[in-house]
Amino acid sequence: MVASRLVFDCSPVRMLFGLPVNGRRVRFDETAFYEFLGAKIVSVRSVIDTAGVAAQLPRADD
């Protein structure tokens, strides 16, 4: 088992995790867990803070 923290700093052109990012710059982290069997990855599980992405976007009432 290997754990990894990935940092994304990007400007998706459309939707991201069901959120209308539409070219805005967002930054978020992903924690991924890779399970190996021999030299092959057999399972990947990840956790992404989608609420943190949503908090970076303007609200409809702004």
TORNU-886720 format. One record per residue: residue number from 1; residue in one letter; x, y, z of N, C-alpha, C in turn. Coordinates in Angstrom, 3 decimals, padded with zeros to 6 digits. Layout:
N
+-----+------+----------+----------+----------+----------+----------+----------+----------+----------+----------+
: pos : code :       nu :       nv :       nw :      cau :      cav :      caw :       cu :       cv :       cw :
+-----+------+----------+----------+----------+----------+----------+----------+----------+----------+----------+
: NUM :    A :        X :        Y :        Z :        X :        Y :        Z :        X :        Y :        Z :
...
+-----+------+----------+----------+----------+----------+----------+----------+----------+----------+----------+
END
This chain:
62
+-----+------+----------+----------+----------+----------+----------+----------+----------+----------+----------+
: pos : code :       nu :       nv :       nw :      cau :      cav :      caw :       cu :       cv :       cw :
+-----+------+----------+----------+----------+----------+----------+----------+----------+----------+----------+
:   1 :    M :  000.853 : -001.169 :  000.000 :  000.000 :  000.000 :  000.000 :  000.900 :  001.234 :  000.000 :
:   2 :    V :  000.581 :  002.186 : -000.858 :  001.313 :  003.448 : -000.938 :  000.292 :  004.570 : -000.845 :
:   3 :    A :  000.581 :  005.572 : -000.035 : -000.279 :  006.758 :  000.065 :  000.434 :  007.924 : -000.607 :
:   4 :    S : -000.350 :  008.780 : -001.246 :  000.220 :  009.904 : -001.966 : -000.680 :  011.123 : -001.815 :
:   5 :    R : -000.071 :  012.278 : -001.680 : -000.825 :  013.529 : -001.655 : -000.522 :  014.260 : -002.950 :
:   6 :    L : -001.549 :  014.521 : -003.731 : -001.407 :  015.206 : -005.011 : -001.993 :  016.607 : -004.871 :
:   7 :    V : -001.291 :  017.599 : -005.387 : -001.764 :  018.981 : -005.328 : -002.086 :  019.436 : -006.748 :
:   8 :    F : -003.300 :  019.936 : -006.929 : -003.740 :  020.427 : -008.231 : -003.934 :  021.932 : -008.157 :
:   9 :    D : -003.429 :  022.642 : -009.130 : -003.619 :  024.083 : -009.277 : -003.962 :  024.253 : -010.745 :
:  10 :    C : -005.243 :  024.415 : -011.024 : -005.675 :  024.322 : -012.417 : -006.855 :  025.251 : -012.705 :
:  11 :    S : -007.186 :  025.349 : -013.982 : -008.321 :  026.154 : -014.453 : -009.153 :  025.312 : -015.420 :
:  12 :    P : -009.968 :  024.405 : -014.878 : -010.791 :  023.564 : -015.756 : -011.743 :  024.423 : -016.593 :
:  13 :    V : -011.938 :  024.045 : -017.828 : -012.757 :  024.864 : -018.727 : -014.257 :  024.707 : -018.506 :
:  14 :    R : -014.675 :  023.618 : -017.942 : -016.109 :  023.389 : -017.769 : -016.403 :  023.020 : -016.322 :
:  15 :    M : -017.056 :  021.891 : -016.150 : -017.441 :  021.407 : -014.825 : -016.286 :  020.603 : -014.201 :
:  16 :    L : -016.216 :  020.649 : -012.879 : -015.240 :  019.858 : -012.138 : -015.952 :  019.336 : -010.895 :
:  17 :    F : -016.068 :  018.043 : -010.759 : -016.776 :  017.411 : -009.638 : -018.214 :  017.912 : -009.540 :
:  18 :    G : -018.821 :  018.192 : -010.690 : -020.197 :  018.683 : -010.701 : -020.327 :  020.160 : -010.372 :
:  19 :    L : -019.210 :  020.865 : -010.300 : -019.217 :  022.288 : -009.973 : -018.882 :  023.108 : -011.213 :
:  20 :    P : -019.567 :  024.231 : -011.429 : -019.325 :  025.059 : -012.620 : -018.077 :  025.929 : -012.468 :
:  21 :    V : -016.908 :  025.328 : -012.629 : -015.650 :  026.063 : -012.480 : -015.462 :  027.024 : -013.655 :
:  22 :    N : -015.718 :  026.543 : -014.863 : -015.734 :  027.374 : -016.075 : -014.535 :  028.296 : -016.237 :
:  23 :    G : -013.342 :  027.741 : -016.119 : -012.122 :  028.498 : -016.387 : -011.533 :  029.213 : -015.185 :
:  24 :    R : -012.208 :  029.207 : -014.052 : -011.642 :  029.845 : -012.859 : -010.503 :  028.982 : -012.308 :
:  25 :    R : -009.541 :  029.644 : -011.720 : -008.411 :  028.919 : -011.139 : -008.820 :  028.371 : -009.773 :
:  26 :    V : -008.585 :  027.086 : -009.561 : -008.864 :  026.448 : -008.281 : -007.649 :  025.627 : -007.855 :
:  27 :    R : -007.519 :  025.464 : -006.546 : -006.439 :  024.644 : -005.998 : -007.070 :  023.658 : -005.019 :
:  28 :    F : -006.664 :  022.405 : -005.129 : -007.182 :  021.399 : -004.210 : -006.191 :  020.254 : -004.083 :
:  29 :    D : -006.366 :  019.509 : -003.008 : -005.510 :  018.361 : -002.738 : -006.304 :  017.073 : -002.899 :
:  30 :    E : -005.604 :  016.041 : -003.270 : -006.178 :  014.696 : -003.331 : -005.240 :  013.776 : -002.561 :
:  31 :    T : -005.809 :  012.957 : -001.718 : -005.044 :  011.914 : -001.046 : -005.428 :  010.600 : -001.704 :
:  32 :    A : -004.446 :  009.915 : -002.255 : -004.708 :  008.671 : -002.980 : -003.966 :  007.517 : -002.305 :
:  33 :    F : -004.624 :  006.375 : -002.280 : -004.049 :  005.163 : -001.710 : -003.989 :  004.104 : -002.807 :
:  34 :    Y : -002.805 :  003.623 : -003.096 : -002.579 :  002.640 : -004.143 : -002.246 :  001.300 : -003.505 :
:  35 :    E : -003.003 :  000.280 : -003.868 : -002.729 : -001.066 : -003.359 : -002.061 : -001.871 : -004.463 :
:  36 :    F : -000.965 : -002.492 : -004.118 : -000.182 : -003.261 : -005.086 : -000.307 : -004.757 : -004.834 :
:  37 :    L : -000.254 : -005.493 : -005.912 : -000.103 : -006.945 : -005.863 :  001.084 : -007.232 : -006.770 :
:  38 :    G :  002.209 : -007.521 : -006.174 :  003.432 : -007.630 : -006.969 :  003.802 : -006.242 : -007.463 :
:  39 :    A :  004.042 : -006.128 : -008.753 :  004.419 : -004.843 : -009.343 :  003.230 : -004.111 : -009.962 :
:  40 :    K :  002.017 : -004.622 : -009.767 :  000.835 : -004.018 : -010.396 : -000.080 : -003.370 : -009.374 :
:  41 :    I : -000.637 : -002.219 : -009.755 : -001.644 : -001.555 : -008.927 : -002.955 : -002.297 : -009.126 :
:  42 :    V : -003.554 : -002.745 : -008.029 : -004.810 : -003.495 : -008.125 : -005.997 : -002.699 : -007.594 :
:  43 :    S : -005.713 : -001.617 : -006.858 : -006.801 : -000.819 : -006.303 : -006.310 :  000.595 : -006.044 :
:  44 :    V : -007.165 :  001.578 : -006.360 : -006.865 :  002.974 : -006.061 : -008.078 :  003.567 : -005.358 :
:  45 :    R : -007.831 :  004.192 : -004.238 : -008.888 :  004.911 : -003.513 : -008.390 :  006.321 : -003.284 :
:  46 :    S : -009.283 :  007.287 : -003.442 : -008.841 :  008.665 : -003.253 : -009.896 :  009.487 : -002.538 :
:  47 :    V : -009.412 :  010.544 : -001.907 : -010.264 :  011.487 : -001.194 : -009.931 :  012.874 : -001.724 :
:  48 :    I : -010.966 :  013.585 : -002.189 : -010.799 :  014.939 : -002.719 : -011.751 :  015.857 : -001.968 :
:  49 :    D : -011.258 :  017.005 : -001.545 : -012.059 :  017.977 : -000.811 : -012.877 :  018.819 : -001.801 :
:  50 :    T : -014.005 :  018.292 : -002.251 : -014.838 :  019.022 : -003.210 : -015.486 :  020.243 : -002.567 :
:  51 :    A : -015.732 :  020.201 : -001.259 : -016.279 :  021.380 : -000.572 : -015.265 :  022.524 : -000.605 :
:  52 :    G : -013.985 :  022.174 : -000.531 : -012.939 :  023.185 : -000.631 : -012.895 :  023.818 : -002.009 :
:  53 :    V : -013.149 :  023.040 : -003.047 : -013.225 :  023.587 : -004.407 : -014.427 :  024.512 : -004.504 :
:  54 :    A : -015.579 :  024.073 : -003.998 : -016.803 :  024.882 : -004.049 : -016.616 :  026.208 : -003.320 :
:  55 :    A : -015.868 :  026.205 : -002.217 : -015.638 :  027.425 : -001.446 : -014.813 :  028.457 : -002.213 :
:  56 :    Q : -014.090 :  028.021 : -003.237 : -013.270 :  028.939 : -004.039 : -014.074 :  029.610 : -005.148 :
:  57 :    L : -015.284 :  029.153 : -005.391 : -016.115 :  029.678 : -006.468 : -017.076 :  030.721 : -005.928 :
:  58 :    P : -017.380 :  031.751 : -006.744 : -018.360 :  032.736 : -006.282 : -019.740 :  032.102 : -006.093 :
:  59 :    R : -020.435 :  032.531 : -005.063 : -021.771 :  032.043 : -004.827 : -022.756 :  032.774 : -005.732 :
:  60 :    A : -023.895 :  032.151 : -005.963 : -024.917 :  032.729 : -006.848 : -025.407 :  034.082 : -006.346 :
:  61 :    D : -025.405 :  034.293 : -005.019 : -025.912 :  035.557 : -004.481 : -024.830 :  036.623 : -004.344 :
:  62 :    D : -023.596 :  036.356 : -004.841 : -022.510 :  037.352 : -004.795 : -022.606 :  038.301 : -005.967 :
+-----+------+----------+----------+----------+----------+----------+----------+----------+----------+----------+
END
